Amino acid sequence: MTQEQLWQVLDASWGDPRTLSALLCSSVAAVVLLKWLERRQIQQKMMEARRARDLALERMEKAARRFKQENPGTQTAQILSLTMVELVEKLKDGSLSPESILYTYMGKALEVTREVNCVTDFIHGCEDQLQKLKNQKEKGLLYGIPISIKEHIDCKGHISSGGMVKFLGQVKEEDSVIIQVLKYQGAIPFVRTNVPQTMINYDCSNLIFGQTLNPLNHQKSPGGSSGGEGALIAGGGSILGIGSDVAGSIRLPSSFCGLCGLKPTGNRISKLGVVSPIVGMESVASALGPMARDVDNLALCMKALLCEEMFRLDPTVPPISFNEEVYTSSKPLRIGYYEGDGYFQPSPSMKRAIQETRKLLQDAGHTLVPFVPPKIEYMVDELFTRGLFSDGGVHLVDCFKGDIVDPTLKSQFNTYRLPALVKRIFAVVLKPTYPRIAQDLSALCGVRSAKNLWDQHGAVEAYRTEFIVKWRKLRLDVILCPALGPAFNHGYAGKLFAATSYTNVYNVLDFPAGVVPVSTVTRADEEELKCYRGHYGDPWDKRLKEAVEGAVGLPVAVQCVALPWQEELCLRFMKEVETLAHSMRRNV
């Protein structure tokens, strides 16, 4: 048959309505079938990951049970009651063994995860690390301390999924730098903890491993994206954890779960060997940092990490060792403070926490100076949101190819995937009624050109300079400000990403910032919340009120901030706040 004859046959076929109808039906059936097969394949991968998790936890349970049977006299309650600094001392003098501590925490971690679903993996190499410690002559600063690790930080022989199907099956061939340094210092990484899908969310749910609950109140979120860490440590299943932070992902779960957490300057700790859905994003600084039940634990962890081994493994990290003299100083501080940032009205307990902490610090001899952070609305929209999504959200949306969107992320995802033109049209329509939401939609369009990206980076530098000039003009040492809280009800974090303004400003600035719990929500706070209106009276203000309702008795934190590379001063300030808050609670 010639080419001309072939076209004649095809033309005749296309002209037949029955043929057209059959072709259309076949096409629709093929698309439906392909979608069904794709979804089935995704679900299969998820099931395999869950089975692997279950097998790992079974192995962990067997190890913990075996040790308990062989060592019936182990004082587990006493071990769990000790601070990390106390554990370190007892390990040094030999009154406690690394085995007794590791297997005690294994047992407790299993108990906590059965309750709140926070552990995603057992690091099977922990028992090998335990054996290595027996043969080491020199004991590192974290000798024998079991440590939990956020799931997207690479561990040799394990998968770092970040809550996404696309990363399943990619077994890591080596430890991340931070894991290598922890092991060098004698620590024993033993479990990995849950994260929200993509980690660009401060809830803690994904369709692979499920929803993590807050151990202090199961109706509440533990925060995120280091939410598994927050839940495990708050539940007593870990004494020290490593999280990461690009908008508050260490500080928010610390606030929600009543912990201390530190976001260092972005490059103070190596980030080599960490999975991220937004690789290449340079406008907003991310950081790895510690989470624990008290500030001394954070300081000891930072001291251990900031060592020659880290500087050797990652020469891009500035070789700045921990300055113990700054951390232990008792010199009075000049402290800037603010109760609200003008973008999101603080909840009653957030505001009260600042007021009470300010008075405690003043009574202790420190100087408190009012500080107004410059142009927060501009910072949130033009620097944070437009910077984090400078590609218009394309990288993040691409992560969902071959995946299913978790319900907690649907509100965010549906907004990200809108075409830029549609976002701009919605922004114009919404501007007269809801200007804050309209501006956020406009910022989500990204920068649209290399020139604009350079301009955006320049704007971040200019804002940082303006902030530091204001800081220096007031001769401040540190800043005291609110930490978002109390813990949100489930489902609200994904609808209130912009509420991270209290934390994301310090990612844009790349300043070290830490969170310290200072109080708990009172019935008076809850009563005052009924009158909460917010600054804009838009749906976001209404959602924030709903998000924090029903939190009586839950922790309330404050945030402590220092200038870049001054983590020791930030920690020293956090320690001062912690000490004064503890003293106040004892005297009540």
C-alpha positions as CSV (number, residue, x, y, z in Angstrom):
1,M,0.0,0.0,0.0
2,T,1.3,3.4,-0.9
3,Q,1.4,6.4,1.5
4,E,-1.4,8.0,-0.5
5,Q,-3.6,4.9,-0.2
6,L,-2.9,4.7,3.5
7,W,-4.0,8.3,4.1
8,Q,-7.2,7.6,2.0
9,V,-8.1,4.7,4.4
10,L,-7.4,6.8,7.5
11,D,-9.4,9.7,6.1
12,A,-12.3,7.3,5.6
13,S,-12.0,5.9,9.1
14,W,-11.9,9.4,10.7
15,G,-15.0,10.3,8.8
16,D,-16.9,7.4,10.4
17,P,-18.6,8.6,13.7
18,R,-18.6,5.1,15.1
19,T,-14.8,4.9,14.6
20,L,-14.3,8.3,16.2
21,S,-16.5,7.3,19.2
22,A,-14.6,4.1,19.6
23,L,-11.2,5.9,19.5
24,L,-12.3,8.4,22.1
25,C,-13.6,5.7,24.4
26,S,-10.5,3.7,24.0
27,S,-8.3,6.8,24.7
28,V,-10.3,7.7,27.9
29,A,-10.1,4.0,29.0
30,A,-6.4,4.0,28.4
31,V,-5.8,7.2,30.4
32,V,-8.0,5.9,33.3
33,L,-6.1,2.6,33.2
34,L,-2.7,4.3,33.2
35,K,-3.7,6.5,36.1
36,W,-5.0,3.5,38.0
37,L,-1.7,1.6,37.3
38,E,0.4,4.6,38.4
39,R,-1.6,5.0,41.6
40,R,-1.3,1.3,42.3
41,Q,2.5,1.4,41.8
42,I,2.8,4.4,44.1
43,Q,0.7,2.6,46.8
44,Q,2.9,-0.5,46.3
45,K,6.0,1.5,47.0
46,M,4.4,3.0,50.1
47,M,3.4,-0.4,51.4
48,E,7.0,-1.7,50.9
49,A,8.4,1.3,52.8
50,R,5.9,0.7,55.7
51,R,6.8,-3.0,55.8
52,A,10.5,-2.1,55.9
53,R,9.7,0.3,58.8
54,D,7.7,-2.4,60.7
55,L,10.5,-4.9,60.3
56,A,13.0,-2.4,61.5
57,L,11.0,-1.7,64.6
58,E,10.5,-5.4,65.2
59,R,14.3,-5.8,65.1
60,M,14.7,-2.8,67.5
61,E,12.1,-4.4,69.9
62,K,13.9,-7.7,69.9
63,A,17.2,-6.0,70.7
64,A,15.7,-4.0,73.5
65,R,13.9,-7.1,74.9
66,R,17.0,-9.2,74.7
67,F,19.1,-6.7,76.7
68,K,16.4,-6.3,79.3
69,Q,16.2,-10.1,79.8
70,E,20.0,-10.4,80.1
71,N,20.2,-7.3,82.4
72,P,17.1,-7.4,84.6
73,G,18.6,-5.0,87.2
74,T,19.0,-2.1,84.8
75,Q,17.5,1.1,86.3
76,T,15.6,2.3,83.3
77,A,13.5,4.9,85.2
78,Q,16.6,6.4,86.7
79,I,18.4,6.5,83.3
80,L,15.4,8.2,81.6
81,S,15.2,10.8,84.4
82,L,18.8,12.0,83.9
83,T,19.8,15.0,81.8
84,M,22.2,14.5,79.0
85,V,25.0,16.3,80.9
86,E,24.4,14.0,83.9
87,L,24.5,10.9,81.5
88,V,27.8,12.1,80.1
89,E,29.3,12.3,83.5
90,K,28.1,8.9,84.6
91,L,29.4,7.4,81.3
92,K,32.8,9.0,82.0
93,D,33.1,7.7,85.5
94,G,31.8,4.2,84.5
95,S,28.7,4.2,86.7
96,L,26.6,3.7,83.6
97,S,27.4,1.8,80.5
98,P,26.6,2.9,76.9
99,E,24.6,-0.4,76.5
100,S,22.3,0.3,79.4
101,I,21.5,3.8,78.1
102,L,21.1,2.8,74.4
103,Y,18.7,-0.1,75.1
104,T,16.8,1.9,77.7
105,Y,16.1,4.6,75.1
106,M,15.3,2.0,72.4
107,G,12.6,0.6,74.7
108,K,11.2,4.1,75.5
109,A,11.3,5.2,71.8
110,L,9.2,2.1,70.9
111,E,6.7,3.0,73.6
112,V,6.5,6.6,72.4
113,T,6.1,5.7,68.7
114,R,3.3,3.3,69.5
115,E,1.5,6.2,71.0
116,V,2.2,9.0,68.6
117,N,3.8,7.4,65.4
118,C,7.1,9.4,65.4
119,V,9.8,6.8,64.5
120,T,10.2,5.8,60.9
121,D,13.4,3.7,61.1
122,F,15.7,1.8,63.4
123,I,19.4,2.7,62.6
124,H,20.7,-0.9,62.6
125,G,24.3,0.3,62.6
126,C,23.8,1.6,66.2
127,E,24.9,-1.7,67.7
128,D,28.0,-1.7,65.5
129,Q,28.7,1.8,66.8
130,L,28.2,0.5,70.3
131,Q,30.9,-2.2,69.8
132,K,33.3,0.4,68.3
133,L,33.1,2.5,71.4
134,K,34.4,-0.4,73.5
135,N,37.6,-0.4,71.5
136,Q,38.1,3.4,71.4
137,K,40.8,4.7,73.7
138,E,39.6,8.3,73.5
139,K,36.0,9.1,74.6
140,G,34.3,11.8,72.5
141,L,32.2,14.6,74.0
142,L,29.0,12.6,73.3
143,Y,30.4,9.2,74.3
144,G,27.6,6.7,74.6
145,I,24.7,9.2,74.0
146,P,21.9,7.8,71.8
147,I,20.7,10.4,69.3
148,S,17.6,10.5,67.1
149,I,17.9,11.9,63.5
150,K,15.3,13.6,61.3
151,E,14.4,11.2,58.4
152,H,15.9,13.2,55.5
153,I,19.4,13.3,56.9
154,D,21.4,10.5,55.2
155,C,22.4,7.4,57.2
156,K,24.4,4.7,55.5
157,G,22.2,1.8,54.4
158,H,19.0,3.7,54.8
159,I,16.6,5.6,52.6
160,S,16.0,9.4,53.1
161,S,12.5,10.0,51.7
162,G,11.5,13.4,53.0
163,G,8.0,11.9,53.0
164,M,8.1,11.5,49.2
165,V,7.7,8.5,47.1
166,K,10.2,9.7,44.5
167,F,13.1,9.1,47.0
168,L,12.0,5.6,48.1
169,G,14.4,2.9,47.0
170,Q,17.4,5.1,47.0
171,V,19.6,3.5,49.7
172,K,22.4,5.8,50.9
173,E,25.9,4.6,50.5
174,E,27.4,6.8,53.2
175,D,26.5,8.8,56.3
176,S,25.9,12.5,56.0
177,V,28.7,14.6,57.5
178,I,26.8,15.4,60.6
179,I,26.2,11.7,61.3
180,Q,29.9,11.0,60.8
181,V,30.9,13.8,63.2
182,L,28.4,12.6,65.8
183,K,29.9,9.1,65.6
184,Y,33.4,10.5,65.8
185,Q,32.3,12.2,69.1
186,G,31.1,8.9,70.5
187,A,27.3,9.4,69.9
188,I,25.1,6.6,68.8
189,P,22.5,7.6,66.2
190,F,19.7,5.0,66.8
191,V,16.4,6.0,65.2
192,R,15.1,8.2,62.5
193,T,12.0,10.3,62.8
194,N,8.9,11.4,60.8
195,V,8.6,14.5,58.6
196,P,5.7,16.1,56.6
197,Q,5.6,15.4,52.9
198,T,8.2,17.6,51.1
199,M,9.1,19.2,54.5
200,I,7.7,22.5,53.3
201,N,5.0,22.3,56.0
202,Y,5.0,22.6,59.8
203,D,2.6,19.8,60.4
204,C,4.0,16.2,60.5
205,S,2.1,13.9,58.1
206,N,2.9,12.0,54.9
207,L,1.2,9.1,53.2
208,I,4.1,6.7,53.6
209,F,4.4,6.8,57.4
210,G,1.3,8.6,58.5
211,Q,0.4,11.4,60.9
212,T,2.6,12.0,64.0
213,L,0.7,13.3,67.0
214,N,1.8,15.6,69.8
215,P,2.5,13.5,72.9
216,L,1.3,16.3,75.1
217,N,-2.2,16.3,73.4
218,H,-3.1,14.0,70.6
219,Q,-5.5,16.5,69.1
220,K,-2.6,18.8,68.4
221,S,0.2,18.7,65.9
222,P,3.8,18.3,67.1
223,G,4.8,20.9,64.6
224,G,7.2,20.4,61.7
225,S,9.0,19.8,59.7
226,S,11.1,18.2,62.5
227,G,7.9,17.1,64.0
228,G,8.9,13.5,64.6
229,E,11.9,14.7,66.5
230,G,9.8,17.0,68.6
231,A,7.3,14.3,69.4
232,L,9.9,11.7,70.3
233,I,12.0,13.9,72.6
234,A,8.9,15.4,74.2
235,G,7.6,11.9,74.8
236,G,10.9,10.9,76.5
237,G,12.1,8.5,73.8
238,S,15.2,10.5,72.9
239,I,17.4,12.9,74.8
240,L,18.9,14.7,71.9
241,G,17.8,15.0,68.2
242,I,19.0,16.6,65.0
243,G,16.5,18.6,63.0
244,S,16.6,21.1,60.1
245,D,15.1,24.5,59.7
246,V,14.2,26.6,56.6
247,A,11.2,28.6,58.0
248,G,11.1,27.4,61.6
249,S,11.3,23.6,61.2
250,I,13.3,23.2,64.4
251,R,11.8,26.1,66.4
252,L,8.1,25.4,65.6
253,P,8.1,21.7,66.9
254,S,10.2,22.8,69.8
255,S,7.6,25.5,70.6
256,F,4.7,23.1,70.1
257,C,6.2,20.3,72.2
258,G,7.8,22.3,75.0
259,L,11.4,21.7,74.0
260,C,14.6,23.8,73.4
261,G,15.8,24.0,69.8
262,L,18.5,25.9,68.0
263,K,18.6,27.0,64.4
264,P,22.3,28.0,63.9
265,T,23.6,30.3,61.2
266,G,23.1,28.4,57.9
267,N,26.6,27.2,57.3
268,R,27.8,26.7,60.9
269,I,27.0,23.0,60.7
270,S,27.6,21.0,57.5
271,K,24.5,20.2,55.4
272,L,26.3,17.7,53.1
273,G,24.1,14.5,52.8
274,V,20.7,16.0,53.3
275,V,17.7,15.3,51.0
276,S,15.7,18.4,50.0
277,P,12.9,19.1,47.5
278,I,14.2,22.5,46.7
279,V,17.9,22.0,46.0
280,G,19.5,25.1,44.5
281,M,17.3,27.6,46.4
282,E,19.7,30.1,47.9
283,S,17.4,33.1,48.8
284,V,16.4,31.7,52.3
285,A,19.0,30.0,54.5
286,S,18.4,26.5,55.8
287,A,20.3,25.0,58.7
288,L,20.8,21.8,60.7
289,G,20.6,22.1,64.5
290,P,19.9,20.3,67.8
291,M,16.7,19.8,69.7
292,A,16.6,18.7,73.4
293,R,14.9,19.1,76.7
294,D,17.3,21.8,78.0
295,V,19.7,24.4,76.8
296,D,22.9,22.7,78.2
297,N,22.2,19.7,75.9
298,L,22.1,22.0,72.9
299,A,25.3,23.6,73.9
300,L,27.1,20.3,74.5
301,C,25.9,19.1,71.1
302,M,27.1,22.3,69.3
303,K,30.5,22.0,71.1
304,A,30.8,18.4,69.9
305,L,29.8,19.2,66.3
306,L,32.1,22.3,65.9
307,C,35.3,20.3,65.9
308,E,38.2,19.6,63.5
309,E,36.6,16.5,62.1
310,M,33.6,18.5,60.8
311,F,35.9,21.2,59.3
312,R,38.0,18.4,57.6
313,L,35.0,16.5,56.2
314,D,33.4,19.7,54.9
315,P,35.9,22.5,54.2
316,T,33.1,24.9,53.2
317,V,32.1,25.1,56.9
318,P,34.0,28.0,58.6
319,P,36.5,26.4,61.1
320,I,35.0,28.3,64.1
321,S,35.2,26.1,67.3
322,F,32.6,26.5,70.1
323,N,33.4,29.5,72.4
324,E,32.8,28.2,75.9
325,E,33.8,31.6,77.5
326,V,30.9,33.3,75.7
327,Y,28.4,30.6,76.7
328,T,29.3,30.6,80.4
329,S,29.6,34.4,80.7
330,S,27.4,36.2,83.3
331,K,27.8,39.7,81.9
332,P,24.5,41.6,81.8
333,L,22.9,41.7,78.4
334,R,21.3,44.5,76.4
335,I,18.2,42.9,75.0
336,G,15.9,44.1,72.3
337,Y,12.3,42.8,72.4
338,Y,9.0,42.9,70.6
339,E,5.6,41.3,71.5
340,G,4.3,41.1,67.9
341,D,5.6,41.5,64.4
342,G,2.6,43.4,62.9
343,Y,1.9,40.7,60.4
344,F,0.2,38.0,62.5
345,Q,-1.2,39.2,65.8
346,P,0.3,37.0,68.5
347,S,-2.0,34.6,70.4
348,P,-2.7,35.8,74.0
349,S,-0.2,33.2,75.4
350,M,2.5,34.2,73.0
351,K,2.2,37.9,74.0
352,R,2.0,37.0,77.8
353,A,5.2,34.9,77.5
354,I,7.2,37.8,76.2
355,Q,5.8,40.2,78.8
356,E,6.6,37.8,81.7
357,T,10.1,37.0,80.3
358,R,10.9,40.6,79.8
359,K,10.1,41.4,83.4
360,L,12.2,38.4,84.6
361,L,15.1,39.6,82.6
362,Q,14.8,43.2,83.8
363,D,14.6,42.0,87.4
364,A,17.7,39.9,86.9
365,G,19.7,43.0,85.9
366,H,19.5,43.0,82.1
367,T,18.6,46.0,80.0
368,L,15.5,45.6,77.9
369,V,15.0,47.9,74.8
370,P,11.9,48.0,72.6
371,F,12.7,46.9,69.1
372,V,10.5,47.1,66.0
373,P,11.6,44.7,63.2
374,P,11.6,46.6,59.9
375,K,9.2,45.9,57.1
376,I,7.9,42.5,58.1
377,E,5.1,42.4,55.5
378,Y,7.7,43.2,52.8
379,M,10.1,40.6,54.2
380,V,7.4,37.8,54.3
381,D,6.2,38.4,50.7
382,E,9.1,39.7,48.7
383,L,12.0,38.1,50.5
384,F,10.8,34.9,52.1
385,T,7.9,33.7,49.9
386,R,9.2,35.0,46.6
387,G,12.7,33.8,47.6
388,L,11.7,30.3,48.7
389,F,9.5,29.9,45.6
390,S,11.6,31.9,43.2
391,D,11.0,29.2,40.6
392,G,7.2,29.7,41.0
393,G,7.0,26.4,43.0
394,V,8.0,24.3,39.9
395,H,10.6,22.2,41.8
396,L,8.2,21.5,44.6
397,V,5.3,20.6,42.3
398,D,7.7,18.3,40.3
399,C,8.3,16.3,43.5
400,F,4.7,15.1,43.3
401,K,5.1,13.4,40.0
402,G,4.6,9.8,40.8
403,D,3.2,10.6,44.2
404,I,-0.1,11.3,46.0
405,V,-0.6,14.6,47.9
406,D,-1.1,14.2,51.6
407,P,-4.4,15.8,52.8
408,T,-2.5,18.1,55.2
409,L,-0.6,19.6,52.2
410,K,-3.4,19.8,49.7
411,S,-4.3,23.5,50.4
412,Q,-0.6,24.5,49.9
413,F,-0.1,22.2,46.9
414,N,-3.2,23.4,45.0
415,T,-2.0,27.0,45.4
416,Y,1.5,26.2,44.2
417,R,0.5,24.4,41.1
418,L,-1.7,27.2,39.8
419,P,-0.3,28.8,36.6
420,A,1.5,32.1,37.3
421,L,-1.1,34.0,35.3
422,V,-4.0,32.5,37.4
423,K,-2.2,33.4,40.6
424,R,-1.8,37.0,39.4
425,I,-5.4,37.3,38.4
426,F,-6.5,36.0,41.8
427,A,-4.2,38.4,43.5
428,V,-5.8,41.3,41.6
429,V,-9.3,40.1,42.4
430,L,-8.5,39.5,46.1
431,K,-6.4,42.7,46.7
432,P,-9.3,45.0,47.7
433,T,-10.8,42.6,50.2
434,Y,-7.8,40.5,51.4
435,P,-4.6,42.4,50.6
436,R,-2.4,40.1,52.7
437,I,-3.5,36.9,50.9
438,A,-3.4,38.7,47.5
439,Q,0.2,39.8,48.1
440,D,1.2,36.2,49.1
441,L,-0.3,34.8,45.9
442,S,1.6,37.4,43.8
443,A,4.8,36.4,45.6
444,L,4.2,32.7,44.8
445,C,4.6,33.6,41.1
446,G,8.4,33.7,41.7
447,V,10.9,36.0,40.1
448,R,10.6,34.9,36.4
449,S,14.1,35.8,35.3
450,A,17.8,35.6,36.2
451,K,18.0,39.3,36.5
452,N,15.0,39.4,38.9
453,L,16.6,36.6,40.9
454,W,19.8,38.7,41.3
455,D,17.7,41.6,42.3
456,Q,15.9,39.5,44.9
457,H,19.2,38.3,46.3
458,G,20.3,42.0,46.5
459,A,17.1,42.9,48.3
460,V,17.8,40.2,50.9
461,E,21.3,41.7,51.5
462,A,19.9,45.2,51.7
463,Y,17.2,44.1,54.3
464,R,19.9,42.3,56.3
465,T,22.0,45.5,56.4
466,E,19.0,47.6,57.4
467,F,18.2,45.1,60.2
468,I,21.7,45.1,61.5
469,V,22.0,48.9,61.4
470,K,18.9,49.2,63.5
471,W,20.3,46.5,65.9
472,R,23.6,48.3,66.2
473,K,22.0,51.7,66.7
474,L,20.3,50.4,69.8
475,R,23.6,48.7,70.8
476,L,21.8,45.3,71.3
477,D,23.4,42.0,72.2
478,V,20.4,39.8,71.5
479,I,16.7,40.0,70.7
480,L,13.7,38.4,72.6
481,C,10.6,37.8,70.5
482,P,7.6,35.5,70.2
483,A,7.7,31.9,69.0
484,L,4.5,30.8,67.1
485,G,2.2,28.8,69.4
486,P,0.7,27.1,71.2
487,A,0.5,23.8,69.3
488,F,-1.9,23.9,66.4
489,N,-4.9,21.6,66.0
490,H,-4.4,19.1,63.2
491,G,-4.9,20.3,59.7
492,Y,-4.2,24.0,60.2
493,A,-0.5,24.3,59.5
494,G,-0.9,23.5,55.8
495,K,-3.4,26.4,55.5
496,L,-1.3,28.9,57.5
497,F,2.2,28.7,56.0
498,A,2.5,32.5,56.2
499,A,2.1,32.4,60.0
500,T,5.7,31.4,60.2
501,S,6.6,35.1,59.9
502,Y,7.9,35.0,63.5
503,T,10.5,32.4,62.6
504,N,11.1,32.7,58.9
505,V,12.5,36.2,59.2
506,Y,15.6,34.7,60.9
507,N,16.1,32.3,58.0
508,V,16.0,35.3,55.5
509,L,18.4,37.2,57.8
510,D,20.5,34.0,58.4
511,F,20.7,34.8,62.2
512,P,21.0,32.1,64.8
513,A,17.7,31.7,66.7
514,G,16.5,29.4,69.4
515,V,13.3,28.5,71.3
516,V,12.9,28.1,75.0
517,P,9.6,27.0,76.8
518,V,8.8,29.5,79.5
519,S,5.1,29.0,80.5
520,T,1.9,27.1,79.7
521,V,-1.4,28.2,78.3
522,T,-3.8,29.4,81.0
523,R,-7.6,29.5,81.1
524,A,-7.3,33.3,81.1
525,D,-5.4,33.0,77.8
526,E,-8.1,30.8,76.3
527,E,-10.8,33.2,77.4
528,E,-8.9,36.1,75.9
529,L,-8.5,34.2,72.7
530,K,-12.3,34.5,72.1
531,C,-11.7,38.2,71.4
532,Y,-8.9,37.5,69.0
533,R,-9.5,39.4,65.7
534,G,-6.0,39.6,64.1
535,H,-4.6,42.6,62.2
536,Y,-6.3,42.0,58.9
537,G,-9.6,40.3,59.7
538,D,-9.1,37.9,56.8
539,P,-9.5,34.1,56.7
540,W,-5.9,33.6,57.9
541,D,-6.6,35.5,61.1
542,K,-9.7,33.4,61.6
543,R,-7.8,30.2,61.0
544,L,-5.0,31.1,63.5
545,K,-7.6,31.6,66.2
546,E,-9.1,28.2,65.4
547,A,-5.7,26.6,65.1
548,V,-4.6,27.4,68.7
549,E,-7.9,26.8,70.5
550,G,-8.2,24.2,73.2
551,A,-4.6,24.4,74.4
552,V,-4.9,25.0,78.2
553,G,-1.8,23.4,79.9
554,L,0.3,23.2,76.7
555,P,3.7,24.8,76.5
556,V,4.4,28.4,75.5
557,A,7.8,29.4,74.3
558,V,9.8,32.5,73.4
559,Q,12.5,33.0,70.8
560,C,16.0,34.2,71.4
561,V,18.1,35.7,68.6
562,A,21.7,36.7,68.0
563,L,23.8,38.1,65.1
564,P,25.3,35.6,62.5
565,W,28.0,33.2,63.8
566,Q,27.1,34.1,67.5
567,E,25.5,30.7,68.4
568,E,27.3,30.7,71.7
569,L,25.8,34.1,72.7
570,C,22.3,32.9,71.5
571,L,22.6,29.8,73.7
572,R,23.9,31.8,76.6
573,F,20.8,34.1,76.3
574,M,18.6,31.0,76.0
575,K,20.1,29.5,79.2
576,E,19.4,32.8,81.0
577,V,15.8,32.7,80.0
578,E,15.5,29.0,80.9
579,T,17.0,29.5,84.3
580,L,14.7,32.5,85.1
581,A,11.6,30.7,83.8
582,H,12.4,27.6,85.9
583,S,12.9,29.8,89.0
584,M,9.6,31.5,88.4
585,R,7.7,28.2,88.1
586,R,9.3,26.9,91.3
587,N,8.2,30.0,93.2
588,V,4.6,29.9,91.9
